[in-house]
């Protein structure tokens, strides 16, 4: 006889297998038992903002290439004003300020490749 512990959908089962005379195995008894609980993951620590970074991030909505930087640090912008223009799939896509404020930093240069969610600029 051999004993195994098998977990199915988070439930652990103790299974005992007997070998028959012909060499074939047949399960004997299985009893469910509580699966061990995984320790809770620690909450990720927030990354410290870069020196001079603004509180509001202006992020890329698509992967692409920075075609043109329209705003400069210190420039006041209104919600909806274009900050950066991305080129993706042969289309020009404006990335706009999410709220009124002042551009604190531009994090990319023209020609740079960016991924979806990359920070392009910060503002307050």
C-alpha positions in Angstrom: 0.0 0.0 0.0 1.1 3.5 -0.8 -0.3 6.7 0.7 -0.4 10.0 -1.2 -1.8 13.4 -0.5 -3.5 15.0 -3.6 -4.8 18.5 -3.7 -7.8 19.3 -6.0 -9.1 22.8 -6.3 -7.5 23.8 -3.0 -8.8 20.7 -1.0 -6.2 18.2 0.0 -7.1 14.4 0.0 -5.2 11.6 1.7 -5.4 8.6 -0.7 -4.2 5.1 0.0 -3.5 2.9 -3.0 -3.3 -0.9 -2.8 -1.7 -3.1 -5.5 -3.7 -6.0 -6.8 -2.2 -9.4 -7.7 -2.2 -8.4 -11.3 -0.1 -5.3 -10.6 -3.0 -2.9 -11.2 -3.6 -0.3 -8.5 -7.0 0.4 -6.9 -7.7 3.3 -4.6 -8.8 2.3 -1.1 -9.9 5.2 1.1 -9.8 8.9 0.6 -10.5 11.5 3.2 -10.5 15.2 2.6 -8.5 17.4 4.9 -8.0 21.1 5.0 -5.3 22.3 2.6 -2.6 24.4 4.3 -3.3 28.1 3.9 -0.8 30.2 2.2 0.7 33.0 4.2 -0.8 36.4 3.2 1.4 38.4 0.9 2.9 41.6 2.3 1.5 44.7 0.8 3.9 46.2 -1.8 5.8 49.2 -0.6 5.0 52.4 -2.6 8.0 53.5 -4.6 9.4 56.8 -3.4 8.7 59.6 -5.8 11.7 60.8 -7.8 13.2 64.1 -6.7 11.2 66.9 -8.4 8.4 64.5 -9.5 4.8 65.8 -9.4 2.0 64.1 -7.6 0.0 63.4 -10.8 1.4 61.0 -13.4 0.6 61.4 -17.1 0.9 57.9 -18.5 1.0 56.4 -21.9 -2.3 54.8 -22.9 -0.7 52.7 -25.7 2.7 51.3 -26.6 4.5 53.4 -29.2 7.1 56.0 -29.9 7.2 59.6 -28.6 6.5 61.7 -31.7 6.5 65.1 -30.0 6.7 66.6 -26.5 4.1 69.5 -26.4 4.6 70.7 -22.8 7.6 71.9 -20.8 8.4 71.8 -17.1 6.8 74.8 -15.4 4.1 75.2 -18.0 0.5 75.6 -16.7 -2.0 73.2 -18.4 -5.7 72.7 -18.3 -7.4 69.3 -18.2 -7.4 68.0 -21.8 -4.4 69.9 -23.0 -1.9 67.8 -25.0 1.3 67.0 -23.1 2.9 64.4 -25.4 2.0 63.0 -28.8 2.6 59.3 -29.3 2.8 57.4 -32.6 1.3 53.9 -32.5 0.2 51.8 -35.4 0.9 54.8 -37.8 -1.6 57.0 -35.8 -0.8 60.1 -33.8 -2.3 59.8 -30.3 -2.4 62.8 -28.0 -1.7 62.1 -24.3 -3.5 64.8 -22.4 -3.3 66.3 -18.9 -5.8 64.6 -16.6 -6.5 67.7 -14.6 -5.6 71.4 -14.4 -2.1 72.0 -13.0 1.6 72.7 -13.7 4.0 70.3 -15.5 6.7 69.4 -13.0 8.8 67.0 -15.2 8.9 65.4 -18.6 10.1 61.9 -18.3 10.6 61.0 -22.0 12.4 62.4 -25.1 11.2 62.6 -28.7 11.9 59.3 -30.4 11.8 57.2 -27.2 9.9 53.9 -27.2 7.2 53.6 -24.5 4.9 50.9 -23.2 1.4 51.1 -22.0 1.3 52.7 -18.6 4.8 54.2 -18.7 5.1 57.6 -17.1 5.5 60.3 -19.7 5.3 63.4 -17.4 4.4 64.4 -13.9 2.4 67.4 -12.8 0.9 69.0 -9.7 
